[in-house]
Amino acid sequence: MEAFVNVLSLMIIVPLITALMNSGTSWKVARWLNIIACLYLLTITVILWEYLPITTELTGGGLFSLNELSYFALLFVNILGMAFSIYLLKCKTLKFHVFFIMTMSFVNGALMTLNAIAFLVFWGLSGLMLYLFAVSSKEAASVAKKTLIISGISDSLLIFAFLLLGSSGNGPFGLPGTSEPGSWEITAFSFIALAAFAKAGAFPLHTWIPEYCEKSPIESVFVLPASLDKILGIYLLARLFLEYYNLPEAFRAAIAGIGAFTIIIAVMMALIQHNARKLLGYHAVSQVGYMVLGIATGNPIGIIGGLLHTVNHSIYKSGLFMGAGNVEDMTGSVELSELGGLARRAPLTFSGMLTCSFSISGLPLTNGFVSKWLVYQGVLIALSQSLYGYRVLYTLYLIMALFGSALTLASFMKLNFSIFLGKATERTINAKEAPLPGVIALLINASLCLLVGIGWKFFPLPLIESAIGKNFESSVGFLSTTQLLSIVILSLVFGALIYLTFRKVRINSAFIGGQKDSARFRISGTGFFNEIRNMKPLKAIYDNAEKDYFDIYTHLKAGLKIVVSPLKKLHTGELSFYSVWVTIGFMVLLLLFLRSG
């Protein structure tokens, strides 16, 4: 057993050694060192499945351990890490290669420990990497500061929560939960949930994500806010609900409500975005709502759906950001109004992004459909098992989740039409396919969307069942694998017939009023959504949102300024003034000492 714990230690040490080696070499060498390190991490992770659980007694001083739940998260972290290292082959900035492999070390460390202090250290270091990635770009300097502060809030919340649980004799990891949590435990659980929301990007601590996705280097966006941060945050939330299983119904319903609300507010903001990165950033928030909603139901189907959606989202959302990065490489822009006609010029990027778009929209045969459907089933089970008042709430949550999926599909219809369909623009007319590493990494993620969507009962369902200690209920209405494959084959045959029928159709230039069509007559994919932006009462809501009225960070900053302003006036910088305060403080201490005596 000690040998396996040492292997777990190497899962952290090897990436750190790789980062140290990278810092002393060039980006050309560093990218291949990262490939080797990520391949090592993935290989060891696969091997460790046969030896679970690998545990150590906390009193024995062991820091690292691995059980079924943490293994599930660890496996997908390292699968994605392998894809990310391939994408980064085209990255020519050395520090990004160093930051990436350090991030892999810290996220692995957080997933492989049951020790509260070690978890806090790795959790905080992964948040620090967000800041280091962002601060390397001048455009993202303010976003880096905001991200660091919100990450600090999540760290503080976790520290308070762990102290509260420790003082009640109910440790945070690996120990059985109380049968009836008291007020202190519920307070601690609330802090843990908020810390998970800050890391994963759920309401109300989500506002850093869209700005980060828009302005930070694309290499950092698909690594952290789009994927690894999501897995880490939802892993913490899932551990809370699985270890402290007897949570009050009101607490679970409140967490589920936050999930449903996150879906709606973020997808409504995504609808009106005309920058591809920011649009994807809001969807990175919206999809967290499904994860939170599924886990908060507290039943096996909902928890399976929430955990599966976490890894599914990490696959298709990182793929979408890779696609956006490819578009940016080809055209120098991700503004939807400046793009169009890339489907013929970059068919591989188009195919990969379209597949990932289908997946995030929850269309059948994709992994997004499977996990969303399980979340819906979990909500229905929670509804049927709850009292009447909670049934009304869960019904509302289900409607919000379904409506969110419809709006997601509409949003991605806009995204794909604006980038790939329609007329070419000055930016896209001479565009060519993106560099090969970016295309390969995108197609790996797109393939995973389909493979998991079709074969989810074979992988990763057995992993999730082991993680939560529950078996999947076969009564959930899914098509069999044979039926799904038949639909896929029929769809391909139907598509081939359409292609063979229309491939010889002649395409002529369009003329308007006898004159040849020009770019100014191009139909934009953003026009319809501008009308939604100006509809009543949505216009007032959108206006307030753009003024940061709903941004908790803005309000915290304003409140802190009010508190700090009078304190600044007390610090004049004059020695005589400080002497007065020292004398007053000494007198107060003397009075307290005399009174206690």
C-alpha positions as CSV (number, residue, x, y, z in Angstrom):
1,M,0.0,0.0,0.0
2,E,2.8,2.4,0.8
3,A,4.2,1.8,-2.7
4,F,0.9,3.0,-4.2
5,V,0.9,6.1,-2.1
6,N,4.3,6.8,-3.4
7,V,2.9,6.5,-6.9
8,L,0.2,9.0,-6.0
9,S,3.0,11.4,-4.8
10,L,4.7,11.0,-8.2
11,M,1.4,12.2,-9.9
12,I,2.2,15.5,-8.3
13,I,6.0,15.5,-8.3
14,V,6.5,14.5,-11.9
15,P,4.6,17.5,-13.4
16,L,6.4,19.8,-11.0
17,I,9.8,18.5,-12.1
18,T,8.6,18.9,-15.7
19,A,7.6,22.5,-15.0
20,L,11.1,23.1,-13.5
21,M,12.7,21.6,-16.6
22,N,10.5,23.6,-18.9
23,S,11.5,26.9,-17.3
24,G,15.1,26.2,-18.3
25,T,14.5,25.3,-21.9
26,S,12.7,26.7,-25.0
27,W,9.0,26.3,-25.8
28,K,9.9,23.9,-28.6
29,V,11.3,21.4,-26.1
30,A,8.8,22.2,-23.3
31,R,5.8,21.2,-25.4
32,W,7.2,17.7,-25.9
33,L,8.1,17.4,-22.2
34,N,4.5,18.2,-21.3
35,I,3.3,15.6,-23.8
36,I,5.5,12.9,-22.1
37,A,4.4,14.0,-18.6
38,C,0.7,14.0,-19.5
39,L,1.1,10.6,-21.1
40,Y,2.7,9.3,-17.9
41,L,-0.1,10.8,-15.7
42,L,-2.8,9.2,-17.9
43,T,-1.1,5.8,-18.0
44,I,-0.6,5.6,-14.2
45,T,-4.2,6.7,-13.7
46,V,-5.5,3.9,-15.9
47,I,-3.3,1.3,-14.1
48,L,-4.5,2.5,-10.6
49,W,-8.1,1.4,-11.3
50,E,-7.3,-2.2,-10.5
51,Y,-6.0,-1.3,-7.0
52,L,-8.8,1.0,-5.7
53,P,-9.3,2.1,-3.0
54,I,-5.9,3.3,-2.1
55,T,-6.3,4.8,1.4
56,T,-4.1,5.9,4.3
57,E,-5.1,6.8,7.8
58,L,-5.0,10.5,8.4
59,T,-3.5,9.9,11.9
60,G,-0.7,8.0,10.3
61,G,0.5,11.1,8.5
62,G,-0.5,9.9,5.0
63,L,-1.4,12.8,2.7
64,F,-2.4,11.1,-0.5
65,S,-5.2,8.6,-1.1
66,L,-7.6,7.6,-3.9
67,N,-11.1,6.3,-3.7
68,E,-13.7,5.7,-6.5
69,L,-15.1,9.2,-6.5
70,S,-11.7,11.0,-6.6
71,Y,-10.5,8.4,-9.2
72,F,-13.5,9.2,-11.5
73,A,-12.5,12.9,-11.5
74,L,-8.8,12.2,-11.7
75,L,-9.2,10.0,-14.8
76,F,-11.0,12.7,-16.8
77,V,-8.6,15.4,-15.6
78,N,-5.8,13.4,-17.1
79,I,-7.6,12.4,-20.3
80,L,-8.3,16.1,-20.9
81,G,-4.8,17.0,-19.9
82,M,-3.5,14.7,-22.7
83,A,-5.7,16.5,-25.3
84,F,-4.7,19.9,-23.9
85,S,-1.0,19.1,-24.3
86,I,-1.6,18.2,-27.9
87,Y,-3.3,21.5,-28.5
88,L,-0.5,23.4,-26.9
89,L,2.0,22.0,-29.4
90,K,1.3,25.1,-31.4
91,C,1.8,27.5,-28.5
92,K,5.0,29.5,-28.7
93,T,4.9,31.1,-25.2
94,L,7.1,29.2,-22.8
95,K,5.4,30.3,-19.6
96,F,2.1,28.9,-20.8
97,H,3.7,25.4,-21.0
98,V,5.1,25.9,-17.5
99,F,1.8,27.1,-16.1
100,F,-0.2,24.3,-17.8
101,I,1.9,21.4,-16.3
102,M,1.9,23.0,-12.9
103,T,-1.9,23.2,-13.1
104,M,-2.1,19.5,-13.8
105,S,0.0,18.8,-10.7
106,F,-2.1,21.0,-8.4
107,V,-5.5,19.7,-9.6
108,N,-4.3,16.1,-9.3
109,G,-3.1,16.9,-5.8
110,A,-6.5,18.3,-4.8
111,L,-8.2,15.1,-6.0
112,M,-5.8,12.7,-4.4
113,T,-6.0,13.8,-0.7
114,L,-8.4,13.4,2.1
115,N,-6.3,15.7,4.3
116,A,-8.1,19.0,4.8
117,I,-4.9,21.1,4.9
118,A,-3.4,19.5,1.8
119,F,-6.7,19.9,-0.1
120,L,-6.7,23.6,0.8
121,V,-3.2,24.1,-0.4
122,F,-3.8,22.4,-3.7
123,W,-7.2,24.1,-4.1
124,G,-5.6,27.5,-3.5
125,L,-2.6,26.8,-5.9
126,S,-5.0,25.9,-8.7
127,G,-6.7,29.2,-8.2
128,L,-3.4,31.0,-8.3
129,M,-2.7,29.5,-11.7
130,L,-5.8,31.3,-13.0
131,Y,-4.3,34.5,-11.9
132,L,-0.8,33.8,-13.4
133,F,-2.3,32.8,-16.8
134,A,-4.5,36.0,-16.9
135,V,-1.9,38.5,-15.6
136,S,0.4,37.5,-18.4
137,S,-1.9,39.4,-20.8
138,K,-2.2,43.2,-20.5
139,E,-5.9,43.1,-21.6
140,A,-6.7,40.6,-18.8
141,A,-4.9,42.4,-15.9
142,S,-8.1,43.7,-14.3
143,V,-9.8,40.3,-14.8
144,A,-6.8,38.6,-13.2
145,K,-7.3,40.7,-10.1
146,K,-11.0,39.9,-9.9
147,T,-10.3,36.2,-10.4
148,L,-7.7,36.2,-7.7
149,I,-10.1,37.9,-5.2
150,I,-12.9,35.5,-5.9
151,S,-10.5,32.5,-5.7
152,G,-9.4,34.0,-2.3
153,I,-13.1,34.1,-1.2
154,S,-13.5,30.4,-2.0
155,D,-10.3,29.6,-0.1
156,S,-11.6,31.6,2.9
157,L,-15.0,29.9,2.8
158,L,-13.4,26.5,2.8
159,I,-11.1,27.3,5.7
160,F,-14.1,28.5,7.8
161,A,-16.1,25.4,6.8
162,F,-13.4,22.9,7.7
163,L,-12.7,24.7,11.0
164,L,-16.4,24.5,11.9
165,L,-16.7,20.8,10.9
166,G,-13.5,20.0,12.8
167,S,-14.6,21.7,15.9
168,S,-17.8,19.7,15.8
169,G,-15.9,16.4,15.6
170,N,-17.1,15.9,12.0
171,G,-14.1,16.1,9.7
172,P,-14.4,17.2,6.0
173,F,-13.2,14.2,4.2
174,G,-13.4,10.4,4.6
175,L,-15.4,10.4,7.8
176,P,-19.1,9.6,8.2
177,G,-21.5,12.5,8.2
178,T,-23.8,13.3,11.1
179,S,-27.2,11.7,11.2
180,E,-28.9,15.0,11.9
181,P,-26.7,18.0,11.0
182,G,-26.9,20.9,13.4
183,S,-26.8,24.6,12.7
184,W,-23.0,24.7,12.7
185,E,-22.8,21.9,10.3
186,I,-25.4,23.5,8.0
187,T,-23.4,26.8,8.1
188,A,-20.2,24.8,7.2
189,F,-22.0,23.0,4.4
190,S,-23.2,26.4,3.0
191,F,-19.7,27.7,3.0
192,I,-18.5,24.5,1.1
193,A,-21.2,24.9,-1.5
194,L,-20.3,28.5,-2.0
195,A,-16.6,27.6,-2.4
196,A,-17.6,25.0,-5.0
197,F,-19.7,27.6,-6.8
198,A,-16.8,30.0,-6.9
199,K,-14.5,27.4,-8.3
200,A,-16.9,25.9,-10.8
201,G,-18.6,29.2,-11.7
202,A,-22.2,29.1,-10.4
203,F,-24.4,31.9,-9.2
204,P,-23.6,34.2,-7.3
205,L,-19.8,33.8,-7.6
206,H,-19.7,33.3,-11.4
207,T,-19.1,36.8,-12.7
208,W,-15.4,36.3,-13.2
209,I,-15.8,33.6,-15.8
210,P,-17.3,35.4,-18.9
211,E,-14.7,38.2,-18.5
212,Y,-11.9,35.7,-18.0
213,C,-12.9,33.7,-21.1
214,E,-13.1,36.9,-23.2
215,K,-9.8,38.5,-22.3
216,S,-7.4,35.8,-21.0
217,P,-5.1,33.8,-23.3
218,I,-7.1,31.0,-25.0
219,E,-4.5,28.5,-23.7
220,S,-5.7,29.2,-20.1
221,V,-9.4,29.3,-20.9
222,F,-9.9,25.7,-22.0
223,V,-7.6,24.4,-19.4
224,L,-9.2,26.0,-16.3
225,P,-12.5,27.7,-16.3
226,A,-13.9,25.5,-19.1
227,S,-12.8,22.2,-17.7
228,L,-10.4,21.5,-14.8
229,D,-11.9,24.1,-12.4
230,K,-15.4,22.7,-13.2
231,I,-14.3,19.2,-12.3
232,L,-12.6,20.3,-9.1
233,G,-15.6,22.4,-7.9
234,I,-18.3,19.9,-8.6
235,Y,-16.1,17.1,-7.1
236,L,-16.2,19.0,-3.9
237,L,-19.9,19.6,-4.0
238,A,-20.6,15.9,-4.9
239,R,-18.4,14.8,-1.9
240,L,-20.4,17.0,0.4
241,F,-23.7,15.4,-0.8
242,L,-22.4,11.9,-0.7
243,E,-20.6,12.0,2.6
244,Y,-23.2,14.0,4.4
245,Y,-26.1,12.3,2.9
246,N,-28.8,13.2,5.4
247,L,-29.0,16.9,4.5
248,P,-32.2,18.8,5.2
249,E,-34.7,18.9,2.3
250,A,-34.7,22.7,2.5
251,F,-31.0,22.9,2.1
252,R,-31.0,20.5,-0.9
253,A,-33.9,22.4,-2.5
254,A,-32.1,25.7,-2.1
255,I,-28.9,24.4,-3.7
256,A,-31.0,22.9,-6.6
257,G,-32.7,26.3,-7.0
258,I,-29.3,28.0,-7.3
259,G,-28.5,25.5,-10.0
260,A,-31.7,26.1,-11.9
261,F,-31.3,29.9,-11.6
262,T,-27.7,29.7,-12.8
263,I,-28.9,27.9,-16.0
264,I,-31.4,30.7,-16.9
265,I,-29.5,33.9,-16.1
266,A,-26.3,32.7,-17.8
267,V,-28.0,31.4,-21.0
268,M,-30.0,34.6,-21.3
269,M,-26.8,36.6,-21.2
270,A,-25.1,34.2,-23.7
271,L,-27.9,34.9,-26.2
272,I,-27.0,38.5,-26.7
273,Q,-23.2,38.1,-26.9
274,H,-21.5,38.8,-30.2
275,N,-18.0,37.8,-29.1
276,A,-17.6,34.0,-29.4
277,R,-15.3,33.7,-26.4
278,K,-17.7,35.7,-24.1
279,L,-20.7,33.7,-25.4
280,L,-18.9,30.5,-24.6
281,G,-18.0,31.9,-21.2
282,Y,-21.6,32.5,-20.2
283,H,-22.4,29.0,-21.4
284,A,-19.6,27.7,-19.2
285,V,-21.6,29.2,-16.3
286,S,-25.0,28.0,-17.5
287,Q,-24.0,24.4,-17.8
288,V,-22.7,24.4,-14.2
289,G,-26.4,24.8,-13.2
290,Y,-27.2,21.4,-14.6
291,M,-24.4,19.8,-12.5
292,V,-25.5,21.6,-9.3
293,L,-29.2,20.8,-10.0
294,G,-28.5,17.1,-10.5
295,I,-26.3,16.6,-7.5
296,A,-28.6,18.6,-5.2
297,T,-31.5,16.2,-5.9
298,G,-29.7,13.7,-3.7
299,N,-30.9,10.6,-5.5
300,P,-28.6,8.3,-7.5
301,I,-30.0,9.2,-10.9
302,G,-29.6,12.9,-10.3
303,I,-26.1,12.6,-8.8
304,I,-25.0,10.3,-11.7
305,G,-26.4,12.9,-14.1
306,G,-24.6,15.8,-12.4
307,L,-21.2,14.0,-12.3
308,L,-21.6,12.8,-15.9
309,H,-22.5,16.3,-17.0
310,T,-19.4,17.6,-15.3
311,V,-17.0,15.5,-17.4
312,N,-19.2,15.9,-20.5
313,H,-19.1,19.6,-20.1
314,S,-15.4,19.6,-19.7
315,I,-15.1,17.6,-22.9
316,Y,-17.3,19.7,-25.2
317,K,-16.7,23.1,-23.7
318,S,-12.9,22.7,-23.9
319,G,-13.5,21.5,-27.4
320,L,-15.5,24.6,-28.2
321,F,-12.8,26.9,-26.8
322,M,-10.2,25.0,-28.9
323,G,-12.4,25.6,-31.9
324,A,-12.6,29.3,-31.0
325,G,-8.9,29.4,-30.7
326,N,-8.6,27.8,-34.2
327,V,-10.9,30.5,-35.6
328,E,-8.8,33.2,-33.9
329,D,-5.7,31.7,-35.4
330,M,-7.3,31.7,-38.9
331,T,-8.9,35.1,-38.9
332,G,-7.5,37.1,-36.0
333,S,-10.9,37.7,-34.5
334,V,-13.8,36.0,-32.6
335,E,-16.3,38.8,-33.2
336,L,-19.3,37.1,-34.8
337,S,-20.1,40.2,-36.9
338,E,-16.7,39.9,-38.6
339,L,-16.9,36.2,-39.5
340,G,-18.7,33.9,-41.9
341,G,-18.2,31.3,-44.6
342,L,-15.5,29.3,-42.8
343,A,-17.2,25.9,-43.3
344,R,-15.6,25.4,-46.7
345,R,-12.3,26.9,-45.7
346,A,-11.9,25.0,-42.4
347,P,-14.1,21.9,-42.6
348,L,-12.4,20.0,-39.8
349,T,-12.7,22.9,-37.3
350,F,-16.4,23.3,-38.5
351,S,-17.1,19.6,-37.9
352,G,-15.5,19.5,-34.5
353,M,-17.3,22.7,-33.3
354,L,-20.6,21.6,-34.7
355,T,-20.4,18.2,-32.9
356,C,-19.5,20.0,-29.6
357,S,-22.3,22.5,-30.2
358,F,-24.8,19.6,-30.6
359,S,-23.5,18.1,-27.4
360,I,-23.8,21.2,-25.3
361,S,-27.3,21.7,-26.7
362,G,-28.3,18.2,-25.5
363,L,-29.1,16.7,-28.9
364,P,-29.5,12.9,-29.0
365,L,-26.5,10.7,-29.7
366,T,-24.2,13.1,-27.9
367,N,-22.9,12.9,-24.3
368,G,-24.7,16.2,-23.4
369,F,-28.0,14.6,-24.2
370,V,-27.3,11.6,-21.8
371,S,-26.3,13.7,-18.8
372,K,-29.0,16.3,-19.2
373,W,-31.6,13.6,-19.5
374,L,-30.4,11.9,-16.3
375,V,-30.5,15.3,-14.6
376,Y,-34.1,15.7,-15.7
377,Q,-34.9,12.2,-14.4
378,G,-33.3,13.0,-11.1
379,V,-35.4,16.1,-10.7
380,L,-38.5,14.1,-11.5
381,I,-37.6,11.6,-8.8
382,A,-36.9,14.3,-6.3
383,L,-40.3,15.8,-7.2
384,S,-42.1,12.5,-6.7
385,Q,-40.4,12.0,-3.3
386,S,-40.9,15.5,-1.9
387,L,-43.7,17.2,0.0
388,Y,-46.2,19.4,-1.9
389,G,-44.4,22.7,-1.4
390,Y,-41.1,21.3,-2.6
391,R,-42.9,19.6,-5.6
392,V,-43.8,23.0,-6.8
393,L,-40.2,24.1,-6.6
394,Y,-38.8,21.0,-8.4
395,T,-41.4,21.4,-11.1
396,L,-40.2,25.0,-11.6
397,Y,-36.6,23.8,-11.7
398,L,-37.4,21.3,-14.3
399,I,-39.1,23.8,-16.5
400,M,-36.1,26.2,-16.1
401,A,-33.7,23.4,-17.1
402,L,-35.6,22.5,-20.2
403,F,-36.0,26.1,-21.2
404,G,-32.3,26.6,-20.7
405,S,-31.6,23.7,-23.2
406,A,-33.8,25.3,-25.8
407,L,-32.1,28.7,-25.4
408,T,-28.7,26.9,-25.6
409,L,-29.6,25.4,-28.9
410,A,-30.7,28.8,-30.2
411,S,-27.4,30.4,-29.0
412,F,-25.3,27.8,-30.8
413,M,-27.3,28.1,-34.0
414,K,-26.2,31.8,-33.9
415,L,-22.6,30.9,-33.2
416,N,-22.2,28.3,-35.9
417,F,-24.1,30.3,-38.5
418,S,-22.1,33.5,-37.8
419,I,-18.7,31.7,-38.0
420,F,-19.1,29.0,-40.5
421,L,-22.1,29.6,-42.7
422,G,-23.3,32.6,-44.8
423,K,-21.0,34.8,-46.9
424,A,-17.3,35.1,-46.3
425,T,-16.0,38.4,-45.0
426,E,-12.8,40.3,-45.5
427,R,-11.3,38.4,-42.5
428,T,-12.4,35.0,-43.7
429,I,-12.2,35.1,-47.5
430,N,-8.6,33.9,-47.6
431,A,-8.6,31.8,-44.4
432,K,-7.2,28.3,-44.3
433,E,-7.5,25.4,-41.8
434,A,-6.0,26.0,-38.4
435,P,-2.6,24.4,-37.4
436,L,-2.8,20.6,-37.2
437,P,-2.3,20.3,-33.3
438,G,-5.3,22.5,-32.7
439,V,-7.4,20.5,-35.2
440,I,-6.4,17.1,-33.8
441,A,-7.1,18.2,-30.2
442,L,-10.5,19.5,-31.2
443,L,-11.4,16.3,-33.1
444,I,-10.4,14.2,-30.1
445,N,-12.8,16.1,-27.9
446,A,-15.6,15.9,-30.6
447,S,-15.0,12.2,-30.9
448,L,-15.3,11.7,-27.1
449,C,-18.7,13.6,-27.3
450,L,-20.0,10.9,-29.6
451,L,-18.3,7.9,-28.0
452,V,-19.6,8.8,-24.5
453,G,-23.0,9.7,-25.9
454,I,-23.4,6.3,-27.6
455,G,-21.5,4.0,-25.2
456,W,-22.1,5.8,-21.9
457,K,-23.4,2.6,-20.2
458,F,-20.0,0.9,-20.8
459,F,-18.0,4.0,-20.1
460,P,-18.1,6.0,-17.8
461,L,-21.3,4.8,-16.1
462,P,-19.5,1.9,-14.2
463,L,-17.0,4.4,-12.9
464,I,-19.7,6.7,-11.6
465,E,-21.6,3.8,-10.0
466,S,-18.5,2.8,-8.1
467,A,-17.9,6.4,-7.2
468,I,-21.3,6.9,-5.5
469,G,-21.8,3.3,-4.4
470,K,-25.2,3.1,-6.2
471,N,-26.4,1.1,-9.2
472,F,-28.0,2.7,-12.2
473,E,-31.8,2.2,-12.4
474,S,-32.5,0.6,-15.7
475,S,-36.1,1.9,-15.7
476,V,-34.9,5.2,-17.0
477,G,-36.2,5.5,-20.6
478,F,-33.2,5.3,-22.9
479,L,-32.7,3.6,-26.2
480,S,-30.5,0.6,-26.3
481,T,-27.0,0.8,-27.8
482,T,-28.1,-1.2,-30.8
483,Q,-31.0,1.3,-31.4
484,L,-28.7,4.3,-31.0
485,L,-26.2,2.8,-33.5
486,S,-29.0,2.1,-35.9
487,I,-30.1,5.7,-35.8
488,V,-26.5,6.9,-36.3
489,I,-26.1,4.6,-39.4
490,L,-29.5,5.8,-40.8
491,S,-28.5,9.4,-40.3
492,L,-25.2,8.9,-42.1
493,V,-27.0,7.1,-45.0
494,F,-29.6,9.9,-45.2
495,G,-26.9,12.5,-45.2
496,A,-24.9,10.7,-47.9
497,L,-28.1,10.5,-50.1
498,I,-28.6,14.3,-49.7
499,Y,-25.0,15.0,-50.7
500,L,-25.1,12.7,-53.7
501,T,-28.3,14.3,-54.9
502,F,-27.3,17.9,-54.6
503,R,-23.5,17.8,-55.1
504,K,-23.8,18.8,-58.8
505,V,-26.1,21.7,-58.2
506,R,-24.7,24.9,-59.8
507,I,-24.1,27.8,-57.5
508,N,-24.2,31.3,-59.1
509,S,-23.5,34.7,-57.6
510,A,-26.5,36.6,-56.3
511,F,-27.6,39.9,-57.8
512,I,-29.6,42.7,-56.2
513,G,-31.2,45.3,-58.5
514,G,-29.1,44.0,-61.4
515,Q,-25.9,44.6,-59.4
516,K,-23.7,41.8,-58.0
517,D,-24.2,41.1,-54.4
518,S,-21.7,42.7,-52.0
519,A,-20.7,42.2,-48.3
520,R,-23.0,44.9,-47.1
521,F,-26.0,42.7,-48.0
522,R,-24.6,39.9,-45.9
523,I,-27.1,38.4,-43.5
524,S,-25.6,38.5,-40.0
525,G,-26.4,35.8,-37.5
526,T,-26.5,38.4,-34.7
527,G,-29.4,40.6,-35.9
528,F,-32.3,38.5,-34.5
529,F,-30.7,38.4,-31.1
530,N,-30.3,42.2,-31.1
531,E,-34.1,42.3,-31.2
532,I,-34.3,40.1,-28.1
533,R,-31.9,42.4,-26.4
534,N,-34.2,45.3,-26.9
535,M,-37.5,43.6,-25.9
536,K,-39.4,44.8,-22.8
537,P,-38.8,44.0,-20.0
538,L,-35.6,42.2,-21.0
539,K,-34.0,45.5,-22.1
540,A,-34.0,46.9,-18.5
541,I,-32.5,43.6,-17.2
542,Y,-29.8,43.5,-19.8
543,D,-29.0,47.2,-19.2
544,N,-28.6,46.6,-15.5
545,A,-26.5,43.5,-16.1
546,E,-24.1,45.4,-18.3
547,K,-23.7,48.0,-15.6
548,D,-22.7,45.3,-13.2
549,Y,-25.7,45.7,-11.0
550,F,-25.9,41.9,-10.5
551,D,-22.1,41.4,-10.0
552,I,-21.5,40.5,-6.4
553,Y,-17.8,41.4,-6.9
554,T,-18.8,45.0,-7.7
555,H,-20.9,45.3,-4.6
556,L,-18.2,43.8,-2.4
557,K,-15.7,46.2,-3.8
558,A,-18.0,49.2,-3.2
559,G,-18.8,48.0,0.4
560,L,-15.1,47.5,1.1
561,K,-14.3,51.0,-0.1
562,I,-16.9,52.4,2.3
563,V,-15.3,50.6,5.2
564,V,-11.7,51.4,4.2
565,S,-12.3,55.2,3.5
566,P,-12.5,56.3,7.2
567,L,-9.6,54.1,8.1
568,K,-7.5,55.8,5.4
569,K,-8.2,59.1,7.1
570,L,-6.8,57.8,10.4
571,H,-3.5,57.0,8.6
572,T,-2.1,60.5,8.0
573,G,1.5,59.4,7.9
574,E,2.4,61.8,10.8
575,L,4.4,60.3,13.6
576,S,2.8,62.5,16.3
577,F,-0.7,61.2,15.1
578,Y,0.4,57.6,15.4
579,S,1.8,58.3,18.9
580,V,-1.6,59.4,20.0
581,W,-3.2,56.1,18.8
582,V,-0.5,54.1,20.5
583,T,-1.0,55.9,23.8
584,I,-4.8,55.4,23.6
585,G,-4.3,51.7,22.8
586,F,-1.9,51.3,25.7
587,M,-4.4,52.9,28.1
588,V,-7.2,50.6,26.9
589,L,-5.0,47.6,27.4
590,L,-4.0,48.8,30.9
591,L,-7.7,49.3,31.9
592,L,-8.6,45.8,30.7
593,F,-5.6,44.4,32.6
594,L,-6.6,46.2,35.8
595,R,-10.3,45.1,35.4
596,S,-9.3,41.5,34.9
597,G,-7.0,41.6,38.0
